[in-house]
Amino acid sequence: MSESRAFCPRCGDAVAEREGLRPGEARSDPNLCDACYFEDFELVSAPDRIEVQVCSQCGAVHRGNRWVDVDARDYTDVAIDEVSEALGVHVDAREVTWQVDPEQVDQNTIRMHCYFTGIVRETPLEEQVVVPVKISRGTCDRCGRIAGDYYASIVQVRAADRDPTAEEVERAEAIAHEVVAEMEETGDRNAFVTEATETDDGLNLKVSTNKIGRKIARRVTAEFGGSFEDHETLVTEDEDGNEVYRVTYAVRLPPFTPGDVIDPEDGDGPVLVRSVQGNLKGRRLASGEAYEASFEDGDAPEARTLGTVDDAAETTLVAVEDEHAVQVLDPETYESKTVARPDYLDPDADAVPVLKSRAGLHVLPADAVPDDE
């Protein structure tokens, strides 16, 4: 009775059946005997060396034709990642484990000692490869643009009939950096604030894209009220001959801010401004009733400023005359004055905050006056 057997095509020896393909296994040349198979076998394929270009400013790594931000603690982490991508394990190997031991040769060279184990044809194998990693430093496109003061958009923050407050200027700049951070989280490496400059009448922000400029303008006006306009300026043409425009977003904050006391001169007395988002809202100081400007007035009604809650002073509540009037001491002359009694006044209070202006004395809500530090 004849027996059918396989023979190694290289040496002619019979190939034991145990060396055939196992279910689910894929081998590069399953017909070779073990001796011939392992004669030229390499468990790991590795390049002779790896060169990694790193941005000296932000630490981004150049991969392919683009720069990639990496969350690495130092260049050793970068070298480990690059070597991991470059190494290849033979397709026949299973139960593969590996570890790497970096050796810092000098400031720009890291020698990576890589140790592998695996099982091939039921034979345990070990292999060690050494891959030198050369770190070269450069400047990524983003950092190059920042260094060159590149910008595509300007956001000008101004206010109607006044200068923006220090808080508004500080917050507007913070909003710009928040917008950039959000764009960076989405992988946009072209997002940055080139320059933030305080001027005599507000703030100028130079940013990297028109999209970011528009986002900043929208968010500033959403938080502080007001409006913005955009103006395009042709600056150059790109390589394809397309016109490139720089856009200026002119933000105009409302003439009043929360905490201002204004007189709309409509006969119903001064108003404490509570909000300027959309249309101006506040409370009448004479009665305590809610006030809301009509949308036809735009950002705010025609009114004169009498002061702010920061100008308020605490004074003695002398007496409650009736439902509409109380007596308080003038904080400057200490004379007893009769003033309007708003519905927010606590008749049992010993002292109340008042604002003295050219329109007279006005009792303010206690919660509107900042505490003394």
C-alpha positions as MATLAB code, in Angstrom:
seq = 'MSESRAFCPRCGDAVAEREGLRPGEARSDPNLCDACYFEDFELVSAPDRIEVQVCSQCGAVHRGNRWVDVDARDYTDVAIDEVSEALGVHVDAREVTWQVDPEQVDQNTIRMHCYFTGIVRETPLEEQVVVPVKISRGTCDRCGRIAGDYYASIVQVRAADRDPTAEEVERAEAIAHEVVAEMEETGDRNAFVTEATETDDGLNLKVSTNKIGRKIARRVTAEFGGSFEDHETLVTEDEDGNEVYRVTYAVRLPPFTPGDVIDPEDGDGPVLVRSVQGNLKGRRLASGEAYEASFEDGDAPEARTLGTVDDAAETTLVAVEDEHAVQVLDPETYESKTVARPDYLDPDADAVPVLKSRAGLHVLPADAVPDDE';
ca = [
       0.000    0.000    0.000;
       1.567    3.318   -1.073;
       1.709    6.392    1.219;
       1.302    9.957   -0.110;
       3.714   12.364    1.539;
       4.836   15.985    0.951;
       8.479   16.811    0.310;
      10.394   20.027    0.947;
      10.927   21.723   -2.428;
      14.317   23.054   -1.308;
      16.109   20.037    0.225;
      13.825   17.173   -0.785;
      13.291   15.859    2.727;
       9.871   14.616    3.670;
       7.724   17.162    5.425;
       6.040   15.815    8.507;
       2.302   16.203    8.561;
       2.542   18.207   11.776;
       4.274   20.933    9.799;
       1.253   21.450    7.549;
      -1.159   24.334    7.957;
      -3.233   24.339   11.093;
      -6.891   25.466   10.898;
      -7.090   29.254   10.680;
      -3.291   29.607   10.221;
      -1.660   31.455    7.336;
       1.964   30.696    6.450;
       4.217   32.305    3.899;
       5.656   28.957    2.677;
       4.063   26.010    4.511;
       5.657   23.322    2.255;
       9.227   23.894    3.471;
      10.602   21.667    6.180;
      11.485   23.248    9.513;
      15.220   23.355    8.789;
      14.797   25.168    5.484;
      11.998   27.324    6.790;
      14.040   28.706    9.711;
      17.231   29.010    7.664;
      16.220   32.432    6.287;
      13.496   33.212    8.793;
      13.330   36.632   10.483;
      10.798   37.131   13.249;
      11.029   40.903   13.041;
      11.654   43.286   10.159;
      13.068   46.654   11.126;
      14.622   49.604    9.310;
      18.329   50.325    9.695;
      17.497   53.680   11.261;
      14.608   56.070   11.706;
      14.761   59.826   11.412;
      12.086   61.821   13.209;
      11.563   65.488   12.527;
      10.197   67.317   15.566;
       9.061   70.933   15.803;
      11.365   72.629   18.282;
       8.605   75.020   19.316;
       5.486   72.883   19.910;
       6.830   69.313   19.749;
       4.699   68.269   16.754;
       6.046   65.370   14.664;
       6.302   65.420   10.879;
       4.639   62.315    9.441;
       4.189   61.847    5.731;
       3.391   65.261    4.329;
       1.885   66.819    7.446;
       2.650   67.777   11.029;
       0.902   65.864   13.795;
       0.491   66.947   17.408;
       1.507   64.148   19.767;
       0.841   63.803   23.456;
       4.403   62.877   24.399;
       6.272   63.687   27.591;
       9.636   63.858   25.833;
      11.396   62.775   22.642;
      11.855   59.233   23.983;
       8.091   58.777   23.867;
       8.129   60.049   20.284;
      10.921   57.606   19.371;
       9.009   54.668   20.898;
       5.893   55.561   18.888;
       7.827   55.885   15.643;
       9.646   52.583   16.135;
       6.364   50.856   16.981;
       4.948   52.017   13.661;
       8.037   50.971   11.690;
       8.568   47.441   13.064;
       6.903   44.434   11.445;
       6.348   40.958   12.869;
       6.318   37.884   10.604;
       2.865   36.780    9.559;
       3.465   33.206   10.764;
       4.198   34.266   14.351;
       1.644   33.957   17.120;
       1.544   34.785   20.816;
       3.965   37.618   20.138;
       5.210   39.787   23.009;
       7.689   42.600   22.861;
       9.327   45.310   24.893;
      11.623   48.185   24.170;
      14.545   49.573   26.124;
      15.565   53.079   24.955;
      19.181   54.151   25.288;
      19.900   57.875   25.109;
      23.123   58.096   23.114;
      23.237   61.871   22.848;
      20.841   64.806   22.668;
      19.655   63.857   19.194;
      20.078   60.071   19.072;
      18.151   57.343   20.890;
      19.106   53.721   20.371;
      16.017   51.506   20.706;
      16.704   47.951   21.921;
      13.635   45.895   20.968;
      13.059   42.393   22.334;
      10.526   40.017   20.751;
       9.233   36.557   21.574;
       6.769   34.450   19.622;
       5.841   30.951   18.505;
       6.299   29.787   14.916;
       5.587   26.176   13.879;
       5.278   25.265   17.557;
       8.821   26.544   18.066;
       9.446   29.333   20.646;
      11.589   32.080   19.152;
      13.360   35.137   20.540;
      14.822   38.014   18.576;
      16.461   41.317   19.387;
      16.776   44.280   17.027;
      18.431   47.613   17.603;
      17.037   50.640   15.773;
      18.791   54.012   16.063;
      16.373   56.941   16.078;
      17.729   60.299   14.979;
      15.842   63.364   16.234;
      16.055   66.356   13.930;
      14.510   69.643   14.939;
      12.671   72.019   12.680;
       9.728   74.379   12.632;
       6.236   73.255   11.731;
       3.990   75.296    9.445;
       1.899   76.557   12.350;
       4.826   77.767   14.456;
       6.407   79.273   11.357;
       3.286   81.296   10.734;
       3.115   82.405   14.351;
       6.768   83.461   14.275;
       6.089   85.383   11.081;
       3.116   87.245   12.648;
       0.758   85.696   10.118;
      -2.934   86.501   10.448;
      -5.980   86.300    8.211;
      -8.538   88.141   10.314;
      -8.792   91.028   12.772;
     -11.407   91.339   15.503;
     -11.834   94.902   16.753;
     -13.712   95.195   20.048;
     -15.168   98.640   20.639;
     -18.181  100.103   22.463;
     -20.802  102.686   21.511;
     -20.284  106.106   23.118;
     -17.788  104.736   25.659;
     -14.636  102.679   26.030;
     -14.943   98.973   26.806;
     -14.405   98.178   30.479;
     -11.299   96.371   31.682;
     -13.476   93.327   32.390;
     -14.889   93.357   28.842;
     -11.415   93.618   27.302;
     -10.030   90.825   29.478;
     -13.002   88.573   28.803;
     -12.940   89.209   25.033;
      -9.299   88.115   24.893;
     -10.134   85.045   26.983;
     -12.969   84.184   24.580;
     -10.509   84.334   21.669;
      -8.204   81.805   23.336;
     -11.183   79.594   24.233;
     -12.301   79.520   20.589;
      -8.769   78.622   19.459;
      -8.536   75.852   22.073;
     -11.829   74.382   20.855;
     -10.599   74.430   17.259;
      -7.329   72.769   18.274;
      -9.252   69.986   20.009;
     -10.904   69.177   16.669;
      -7.443   68.761   15.102;
      -7.221   72.193   13.476;
      -3.502   73.066   13.618;
      -4.114   76.362   11.816;
      -5.926   77.857   14.803;
      -4.019   80.457   16.825;
      -4.129   84.008   18.142;
      -1.301   85.937   16.521;
      -1.568   89.065   18.641;
      -3.828   90.723   21.209;
      -3.316   94.463   21.557;
      -5.150   96.802   23.908;
      -5.801  100.211   22.364;
      -7.078  103.479   23.808;
     -10.601  102.604   22.716;
     -10.718   98.808   23.018;
      -8.991   95.625   21.880;
      -7.552   94.359   18.581;
      -7.186   90.625   18.031;
      -5.241   89.192   15.100;
      -6.186   85.558   14.452;
      -5.149   82.914   11.953;
      -8.381   82.338    9.998;
     -11.537   84.208    9.057;
     -13.598   81.403   10.556;
     -12.030   81.947   13.964;
     -12.535   85.702   13.699;
     -16.241   85.246   13.041;
     -16.602   82.778   15.920;
     -14.954   85.232   18.322;
     -17.134   88.135   17.172;
     -20.302   86.072   17.568;
     -19.361   84.829   21.021;
     -18.361   88.270   22.321;
     -21.654   89.817   21.206;
     -23.615   86.842   22.548;
     -22.083   87.406   25.979;
     -21.990   91.208   26.133;
     -24.694   92.211   23.669;
     -24.153   94.557   20.769;
     -23.455   93.643   17.164;
     -20.649   93.236   14.644;
     -19.962   93.924   10.979;
     -17.387   92.373    8.667;
     -15.280   94.119    6.050;
     -13.134   92.340    3.448;
      -9.785   93.589    2.161;
      -8.019   91.978   -0.798;
      -4.445   91.192    0.253;
      -3.026   88.784   -2.359;
      -3.662   85.888   -4.731;
      -2.834   82.240   -4.047;
      -0.846   79.889   -6.312;
      -3.952   79.142   -8.365;
      -4.744   82.804   -8.906;
      -7.624   82.904   -6.417;
      -8.087   86.152   -4.547;
      -7.267   86.015   -0.834;
      -9.110   88.387    1.478;
      -8.385   89.509    5.019;
     -11.579   90.103    7.003;
     -11.999   92.641    9.790;
     -14.812   91.977   12.268;
     -15.840   95.241   13.927;
     -17.549   94.414   17.225;
     -19.662   97.198   18.731;
     -20.651   96.668   22.357;
     -23.742   98.432   23.738;
     -23.385  101.908   25.290;
     -24.380  100.605   28.738;
     -23.301   97.669   30.882;
     -25.027   95.762   33.703;
     -24.697   97.818   36.871;
     -25.109  101.177   35.125;
     -27.831  103.542   36.324;
     -29.368  105.412   33.406;
     -32.211  107.849   32.876;
     -34.250  107.101   29.714;
     -35.927  110.504   30.288;
     -39.361  109.015   29.705;
     -40.801  110.474   32.915;
     -40.703  107.267   34.962;
     -37.298  107.803   36.531;
     -33.885  106.138   36.460;
     -33.260  102.475   35.569;
     -30.708  100.059   36.980;
     -29.389   98.089   34.009;
     -29.534   94.327   34.555;
     -28.845   92.973   31.046;
     -27.856   94.314   27.626;
     -28.224   91.078   25.658;
     -30.766   91.525   22.892;
     -32.463   94.635   24.205;
     -31.694   96.471   27.446;
     -33.452   95.218   30.599;
     -33.445   96.573   34.126;
     -35.458   97.861   37.115;
     -36.953  101.225   37.850;
     -35.354  102.713   40.949;
     -38.459  104.709   41.849;
     -40.847  101.755   41.911;
     -38.806   98.552   41.501;
     -40.816   97.586   38.422;
     -39.167   95.725   35.559;
     -38.006   97.781   32.587;
     -37.373   96.562   29.054;
     -36.413   98.737   26.116;
     -38.214   98.200   22.850;
     -36.320   96.422   20.086;
     -36.762   99.517   17.955;
     -34.240  101.198   20.279;
     -31.512   98.828   19.078;
     -28.775   98.135   21.627;
     -30.252  100.611   24.103;
     -32.639  103.552   24.353;
     -31.518  107.150   24.254;
     -30.515  107.804   27.851;
     -27.949  109.550   30.013;
     -25.752  107.757   32.510;
     -26.211  108.798   36.150;
     -23.624  106.461   37.684;
     -23.003  102.810   38.484;
     -23.553  100.515   41.430;
     -19.867  100.995   42.232;
     -20.698  104.615   43.076;
     -23.299  103.583   45.660;
     -22.863  104.321   49.361;
     -24.597  102.785   52.353;
     -26.669  105.194   54.403;
     -29.159  105.143   57.271;
     -32.833  104.425   56.638;
     -34.419  107.081   58.853;
     -38.124  106.366   58.458;
     -40.753  104.823   56.213;
     -43.265  107.543   55.438;
     -45.785  105.519   53.453;
     -46.054  103.001   50.594;
     -44.342  105.359   48.196;
     -41.735  107.294   50.204;
     -38.977  106.820   52.786;
     -36.511  109.099   54.518;
     -32.769  108.418   54.239;
     -29.653  110.345   55.214;
     -27.777  112.050   52.404;
     -24.366  110.240   52.498;
     -22.556  113.535   51.815;
     -24.494  116.190   53.779;
     -26.106  113.851   56.358;
     -29.393  115.648   55.870;
     -32.606  113.669   55.970;
     -34.100  113.380   52.484;
     -37.404  111.956   51.303;
     -36.984  109.646   48.340;
     -39.083  107.177   46.363;
     -39.685  103.779   47.984;
     -39.144  100.921   45.483;
     -40.820   97.609   46.209;
     -37.482   95.868   46.816;
     -36.676   98.040   49.852;
     -36.770   96.233   53.202;
     -38.688   98.489   55.603;
     -37.020   96.816   58.596;
     -33.484   97.506   57.384;
     -31.274   99.887   59.360;
     -29.255  100.919   56.308;
     -29.735  100.879   52.527;
     -27.455  101.482   49.523;
     -28.121  104.730   47.685;
     -26.778  106.406   44.583;
     -26.473  110.165   44.567;
     -26.562  111.786   41.135;
     -27.657  115.003   39.525;
     -31.140  113.493   39.426;
     -31.203  113.088   43.216;
     -30.943  110.168   45.655;
     -32.050  106.689   44.614;
     -32.258  103.528   46.703;
     -30.598  100.558   44.995;
     -31.360   96.854   45.466;
     -29.098   95.397   48.123;
     -28.084   92.513   45.852;
     -26.931   94.900   43.114;
     -24.153   96.492   45.184;
     -20.852   94.574   45.357;
     -19.600   93.680   48.822;
     -16.626   95.623   50.122;
     -13.485   93.522   50.159;
];
